[in-house]
Amino acid sequence: MTIDRNKAPLYEALAAHARLRVHPFHVPGHKQRADWGEGLAASYYEPLLALDVTELSDTDDLHHPEGPLLEAQTLAADCFGAEETRFLVGGSTSGNLAMILGVCQPGDLVIVQRNVHKSIIHGLMLAGARAILLPPLIDNASGLATMPATELLQATVERYSEAKAVILSAPNYYGMSPDLKLLVAVAHRKGIPVLIDEAHGAHYGFHSDFPQSALQAGADLSVQSTHKMLSAMTMGAMLHMQGDRLPREQIRQALTMVQSSSPSFPIMGTLDLARRQLHAQGSQAFHSALESVKRAREGMERTPFRALGYDQYASEGISYDPLKLVLFDEGATLSGFELRDELIQRNCIAEMADSRYVVMAFGIGSKLADGEGLRTALLDIAKNISSGRERKLPEHTRTNTGRVTPKANDGLTSVPEPTLFGREVVSAQPVELDRSVGFIAAEWVIPYPPGIPVLYPGEAITEDIVEQLRHWKYEGAQIQGARDPELRTIQVRKP
């Protein structure tokens, strides 16, 4: 197949079909018309509905692509450096589920970074897999979890060389990741494929300021949310594969199981357009976004606010995403949640916040005015915040410079025992949070965002876990999974 990087074959096919102005006797029922009896809604949606069709002779089939969809995915593979790329219309979640179901049969063993997105755990549950959950290292400059130590992964693959895959997540929600090449090499020496949830790194490798992508680091499979930092519509994502370690046919089959048989063509069309933008513009596509970040940081030294990845708040061996501006109050007058709320009042809407940090996610569509708006907001907040309200930082101590220092990375060379994941419902009872240490959890506890579970069903509750839950409770974070969202009690297995 001839590669024409300036084409967007799927989008072009959809646009050509819309121009036919046919009499549609197929789903969807809106028939490409916005007849809702409300003019404002129609003005927003009508242009989009023209592209919202189904599998037709000229639009192709996601589950058996032969025409423009096949060409669009081939172009995407060329753009992102993969041997094979598949479009996803269920976000990275669908890709994460498919990659696990594709490599695992019930009872199979995989090695998994513990601080992964809940979709990875859901995939393990659906597969009925056993998993070695590896605790992550804690970054010295931020106190945030990154990835497992290379030495720990080495010890784990030596002990469990029968593992079907190593599953990692990079970058984390804060745009941080260590050198993936080292971890990939450890797994590959045992012939074990490496699967990466790279949801937040679809732009990696496309600019000299960005870290390298998971595929560039040698990973066998990566799942990327093309909608997060690039220009696809929400839920638009891609699964990329390379090498001969993967059961590709099984992964393709799993994709047909977890993806809708009625996929959104508008979403897939924007995946095609997002790819064409990168092919056509290259690194220049990110010029506006990087300039916006630069403008946002101007004058920050005159405020109490700082950003991870800069000056003394950057760690050696950690790569930082320059499009994630992770802000915090150096003097700890404002928590991350409070700073987020102050920014909202000034029309700057953050991606997420925790008790310490606020994540401002820039993207390929960010403009200089966005950076100027954030800069103005930070300067205004700095003028108006009150002083003298020191806060206790979760899991960290604070020096007189404001640097956060995490707890020691102790116990990170001990290989954990496997945990069996399933979908069965067990008998449970509530136990007060402060009295729960030693019990076996019977529910999830997931602060969202970032959607990374603090507690898994079937996991022994430790004092460290209880301490983390206390801090999330104190900060008023939104909690998913827990029957008691205020975390006064935890559901545990009955003896």
N, C-alpha and C positions, 0 to 999 in steps of 0.2 A: 504493500500500500504506500503510495506517495504521500509524504508529509508536507503539508502546507500550513505552516505555523500561524499564518495570518487569517486562517479560516476559523469559523465557529460553526461547524457543520450541523450540530443539533439545533442551536439557536436559529440558524439560517433556515433549517427545514421547518421549524415551528412558525417563523415569520412568513415563509412562503405559503404555508398552509392557511394562515390567518388571512392572507391576501386573496385566497380563492373565494371567500365569502360563500361557502357551501351551505346547503340545508343539512344540518347535523342530525342524524338519526342514530346517535350513539351517546354513551355517557361521556361527560357528566351532564346532569340534568339542567344546569343553567344555560347550556347551549351557547356558551361564550358571550352571554348578554347579562348585564347587571340590572335585571328588572325587579328590584327590591322595593320600589315605591318610595325610595328615599334618595334624593339627588346627591347629597354629599357622599354617601357610601358608594354610589355608582361612580362618582368622579374619582374616588380613590382606587376602586377595584376594576373598573371596566377595561382599561388597557391591559391589565394583567390577565383577565379572564380570556382574552383573545388567544392566549397561548396555552390555556389550561384545557388540554385535550387528552385523549387516551391513546392506546397503542393502535395506530393506523398504518396503512401501507407506506405512508410517507413520513411517519414519525419514529418508527422502530419500537423495539421491545426491550426494556431494561434486562429482563431475564433471559433473552435470547437475541442479543444485538447482532444485526447483520448490515445495517445501513449507517445513518448519521450518528447513532449512539455508539456504534462500534468505532467509527472514525474519531468521534469526540474522545472516547476513552483511550484510544491509541495516541492521540495528540497529548492527552494528559500524562500518559506514561512517559512520553518523550520529554515533556516539560519538567516533570518532577524527578526524572532520573530513575524511573522504575522499568522493570521488564513487563509488568502488567498492572493496570490500574482499573479499578471498578468504582463506579459512581454510587454514592450512598444518599438516600433521601430520608434516613432516620437519624441523621447526625452521626457523630463518632460512636454513639451507643450501639447502633446497628453493626458497625464494623467490629467493635470490640466483642460483641456477642458472637458474630460469625467466625472470627479468628479463633476463639476458644472452642466453639463447637466443631470447627474444622480440624483442629489438631487433637482433640480429646475425645476418648470414649469413656463411658462411666467407669470410675475407679482409677483412671490414668492420673499420673502425677505431673504437676507443673510447679515451677519455681516462680513466685510472684512477689514483686515489691509490695510491701504491706500498705503503704499510703497511696493506693490507687483509687480511681474513680469507682463509684458504686456499680457502674455498668460492668466492670471487670468481675466483681464479686457475683453479680447476677449471672454472668456467663458461666462462672464456675458452678453456680447452683444448678443452672439448666443442664450443664454437662455432667453433673454428678462427679466432679473431679476432686482429687486430693491435691492440696496445695501446701507448699512450704512458704509461709509468709515471712519474708525477710524484712526486719526493721531497717528504716533508713538512717543514714547519718544526719546529724544536726549541724547545720552551717554555723560557724563561729560568729560571723558578722551579723547575722539576722536572727538566729535562734529558730530558723525554719527547717523543716524536714526536706531533704533532697532525695538521694537514692541510696541503696545499700552499698556498703563498702566492697571494693573489689575483692579483698581478702575473704570476706564472708561469702560472696558468691562463689569464689574459688573453692572454699571448703564445702559448700553445698553441692556443687556439681560433682565434686570428687566423691561425696557420699551418696548422691542420688543421680548417678550418671544415666539412669533409665528415664529421667524427666523428658517429657514430650516437648517442652518449650520453657524458655525464660521469658516472663512477661514483665515489662518495665513501663514506667510512665515518665516522659520527659518532653518538654519542660514541665515544671510544676505550675500551679496556678499563678505563681508570682514571677514566672518567666525565668526560672533558674534551673540549670542542669549542669552536672559535672561532665567529664569527658566520657561519652558513650563508647568510644572505640575500645577502651580498656575492658569494659563489661562485656561488650559483644565478643571480643577476642577470647575471653575466659570461657564463654558458653560454646563458641565455635570449636575450640580445641577438643571438646567432648562431642562434637557433632550435633549440638543442641541448637535449634533455631531460636532466634530472638525476635519477639513481637513487641512493638512499641506503641503505646497509646500516646500519640504525638498530637493530640487534639489542638493544642495551643501553638503548634509550630509549623503550620502550613507554609509560612513565609520563610522558614529557615533555609539558608543556602542561596537565597536570591539576591543578597546584598552583602558587601564585604563587612558591614557592621553587624550582621546577624551570625549567630552560631551556625555550624553545619547541621544539615538535616540528619535524621535517623538513618536514612538510606545511605547517605554519604559516609556515615560512621560504620556502615557495614551491616545494619539490621536487615533481617530477612523480610520483615513486614512492618509497615507503619500505617496507622490510621490517623487521618488529619481532618480536623473540622475546617473545611475551606471557608465556612461562613464566619469564623471567629475573627480572623485578622485580615483575610482577603475579601473579595467582593461578591461572593456567592450569597444567596438568600439563606436565612436561618433554616437549619436542618440539612443544608448541603454539605457533604463531606466526601472524602475519597479514601479508598483502601489501596495501598501500593504494595506490590510484591516483587522480589527478586531472588535469584539463586535457586539451588536445587534441593534445599533442605525442607521445603514446605510441601505438604499434601494439597497442592493448589486445587485439584478437582474437588476435594472434600470441602475446602473453604468456599469455593464457588457454590457448591450445593447448599452449604449453610447460609449463604447470602440469600438464596431463594426462599429459605425458611423464615428468615427474620425480617426481610424487606417486603413491603406491601406489593401485592400483585397489581395495584393501581397507583403507581408512583407519580409524583408531582412533576409534570413536564416543565412548569415554570422554574422549579428549583433546579432541575437538571440542566435547563437552559442556562441558568446563571453559573453553574459549575463550568460549563463550556466557555462562557464569556470571561469568567475569572481566569481561566487558563489562558485564553487568548490575550488577555491584558498582560500577563506575565511574559508570554512568548514575544509579544510585540514591543513591550516597554522595558523588560528586564529590570535591572536595579533602579532605573529612573522612576518606576512605578511607586517607589517608596520615598521619593524625595520630599513630597509635601508632608507626609507623616513624620519623618525624621526632623524636618524643620519645625513642625508643630511641637514636638517634644522639646527641642532646643529652646523654643520661645517660652514654653511653660516653665523651664528651669531658670530663666533669666531673673536674677534678683532673689533667688531662693535663699542665698546666703544671708540675706537681711531678715529672714524669717526663722522661726524655730523648726521649720519643716526640712526634712532631708529625704533623699531617695536612695533605695538600695541599689548597689552596683556602682556607686560613685564614691571616690575618695576613700575614706577609712571604712566605709560601709560596703566595700567590695572584697570578696574572698578570693584568694589564689586557688586556681583549679575549678572555679565556678564560672560558667558562661551565663551572661545576663541578656535578656531580650530587651533591646533599646526601645521597643514599642510598648513595653509594660513599665509605666512609671509608678513605682511602689513607694508611696509616701508614708511618712510617720512623723510624729511630733518628737523631736529629739529630747525635749524637756519633759515629755510625758504629761503635759497639761491636758491634752486631748487624747482620748483613746482613738483607735481606728474607727470605731463606730461613730464617735462624736465628730471626728473630722469629716467622715462621710456625710453626716447630716448637715454640717456647716456648708459643705460644698453643694449639697442639694439645694439649700436655700439660695445659693448663688448660681443656680442653673447649670451646675457641673455634676453630671450623674456618673458615679463610679461603677466599675464592673463588680467589685465586691469589697467587703471590709471584714476585718477580724478585730480582736481586742487591741492590736498594735498597729496594723497596717491598713492602708487604703490602696487598692489596685486600680489605676487609671489605665485602661486599655486603649491605646491608639491603634489605628488600622490603616489600610491602604486608602480609605476614604477620608481620613482626617485632614483637615485644612489648617492653615496658619491661624485662622480666627479661633479655632478650638484651643490651641495652645495659648493664645492671648487671653482667652476667657478664663482658662485655668490659672494662668499667672496672676491675673487681676483678682481672682477669687482668693488665692492663697495670701496675697499681700493684704487684702482686706480682712481676712480671718486673723492674720498675725496682728493687725492693729487692734482687734476687738476682743481677742480671747483674754480671759482673766488669768492671773498667775497664782501660784501657791497651792494648786490642787494636785499634788503628786499622786500617781496611781500605781498600784502594784501590777507589774507586768507579768502575764501568765508564763510560767515555765522559764522565766529568765531572771537574772539579777541585773541591776543597772549600775554602771560605774559613774563617776562624776563627769564623764564626757557624754553620757547618754548612750554609749554603745551597749548593745544588748549582748549578754553572754549566756549561752544555753547551758543546760545541764550537761555533764560529761557524757560522751558517747561510750558508755560502759556496756558490757555484755553483747557487743555487736560482732563477736567472732564465734559465738555459740550458735550452732545450726539448730533451728527450731524443729520440732516434730511436725509431721504432716497433719493438716486439718481437712476433714472430709466435708465437702459442701453438698447440701441437698435441699430439697424443697418441702420436706416434711414439717408439719406443725407439731410442736412439742408442748407438753403441759407446762404452764408457767404460773408464777406468782410474783406479786410486787414485793420488792425489798427496798427500804430506805437507801438512798444513794450512799450515805455515810456508813452504812452497815453492809454494803454489797461486796466488799473485797473477799475473794475466795469463792464466790458463787460463779456459776456458768451462765453467761448471758443468753437470754431467749429472745432478744430483739436487737434491731439495729439502732444505733444512735449516730445520726449524720448531720453535722452542721452544714447548712447550705446557703450560699456557696461556701466552700468549694466543692461540696458533694463527696468528700473523702470521709469514710466512716471512722469514727473514734472507737466504736465498739461493734463487733460482729456477733451474730448468733452463734453459739457454740464455743465462744472464747471465754477463757477464765478472766474474771475481772480483777485487776491489780490496783494497787494504790496509785500508781502512775496514771492509769486510765481514769480513776475517780477524780484525781486532781485536775486532769484536763477537762472533765465534764463539769467540775465545779466552776472553772473559769468561763467556759461557754455559757453556763447558767448565769453566772454573775454579770456577764456582759450583755445578756438578753439576746443572744444569737437565735436565729430561726433554726429549729431542730426538726429533722425529718426522721421517721421511723419509730421514735419512742412513743409509747402509749401515753406517757405523761410528758407533754412538751415542755413543762417547767422543770423537769428532771428532779422532782422531789423523790421519786421512786424509779427503780429500774426493774424490768421484767427479767426474772431468772428462772432457770429450770427447776422444777420441783425435785426434791431429793428422791 
